[in-house]
Amino acid sequence: MASTLLDGCRTAHSVLQLPLNLAQTDNPICNISKKSLKAAILRIYELIVWDECTMPNKKFFEALDRTVCDLRNDNRIMGGVGILLSGDFPQTLLSFHEQRQRTN
């Protein structure tokens, strides 16, 4: 939602070319060519802001980590890029609690 309200913002799927077949992939990676403009931008970013980070599967973060590390030739977490994760964490906990109650 924030990406539609703020000037110049985009969704994580759009910017990072996140894979759609996460269930079939053990080691997901973003679909960004090393010679692309997106790769060049990811090499110089110092901070990535990801809003609503509580919603996607953890494999999205793994894909981003692998991609950024590969593009920057840096094996630190997220290739040394700062990442600011924001979202409604209490809302997520309620969802897990409600789901657990339904399965029990």
C-alpha positions in Angstrom: 0.0 0.0 0.0 2.8 2.4 0.9 4.3 2.0 -2.5 1.2 3.4 -4.1 1.1 6.4 -1.7 4.7 7.6 -1.8 6.3 9.2 -4.8 8.9 7.0 -6.5 8.2 3.9 -4.4 7.6 0.4 -5.8 6.7 -3.0 -4.5 9.4 -5.5 -3.6 8.2 -7.9 -6.3 8.5 -5.2 -8.9 11.9 -3.8 -7.9 13.6 -7.0 -6.9 12.1 -9.4 -9.5 11.3 -11.8 -6.7 10.7 -15.4 -7.8 7.1 -16.7 -8.0 7.9 -20.4 -7.7 9.2 -20.4 -4.1 7.6 -23.8 -3.3 9.6 -25.5 -6.0 13.0 -23.8 -5.3 15.4 -24.8 -2.5 17.7 -21.8 -3.1 15.6 -19.0 -4.6 17.3 -16.0 -6.2 15.9 -12.8 -7.7 15.6 -12.6 -11.5 18.1 -9.8 -12.0 20.9 -9.9 -14.5 24.3 -8.9 -13.3 24.6 -6.4 -16.2 21.2 -4.8 -15.7 20.4 -1.3 -14.4 18.7 -2.9 -11.4 21.9 -4.8 -10.5 23.9 -1.6 -10.8 21.5 0.2 -8.5 21.5 -2.7 -5.9 25.3 -2.5 -5.9 25.3 1.1 -4.7 22.3 1.0 -2.4 23.1 1.5 1.3 19.6 0.9 2.7 16.6 -1.1 1.5 13.3 -0.3 3.2 10.8 -3.2 3.1 7.3 -2.3 4.5 4.8 -5.0 5.4 7.8 -7.4 5.9 5.7 -9.7 8.0 3.5 -10.8 5.1 5.9 -12.6 2.7 7.4 -16.0 3.0 11.0 -16.1 4.5 12.2 -17.4 1.1 11.7 -14.0 -0.3 14.3 -12.6 2.1 16.6 -15.6 1.3 16.3 -14.8 -2.4 17.1 -11.1 -1.7 20.1 -12.1 0.4 21.5 -14.4 -2.2 21.0 -11.9 -5.0 22.5 -8.9 -3.2 25.5 -11.0 -1.9 26.1 -12.2 -5.5 25.8 -8.8 -7.1 28.1 -7.1 -4.6 30.5 -10.0 -4.3 30.1 -9.7 -0.5 29.2 -12.7 1.7 27.9 -10.6 4.6 24.2 -10.7 5.4 22.4 -8.9 2.6 25.8 -8.2 1.0 26.4 -5.6 3.7 23.4 -3.5 2.7 21.3 -2.1 5.6 17.8 -3.4 5.6 14.9 -1.7 7.4 12.0 -4.1 7.9 8.7 -2.6 9.0 5.2 -4.0 9.4 2.4 -4.8 11.9 4.1 -7.5 13.9 1.3 -7.9 16.5 -1.2 -8.4 13.7 0.9 -11.3 12.4 1.1 -12.9 15.8 -2.7 -12.9 16.0 -2.9 -14.5 12.6 -0.7 -17.3 13.7 -2.6 -17.7 16.9 -5.9 -17.9 15.1 -4.6 -20.4 12.6 -3.2 -22.6 15.4 -6.6 -22.6 17.1 -8.3 -23.7 13.9 -5.9 -26.7 13.5 -6.2 -27.9 17.1 
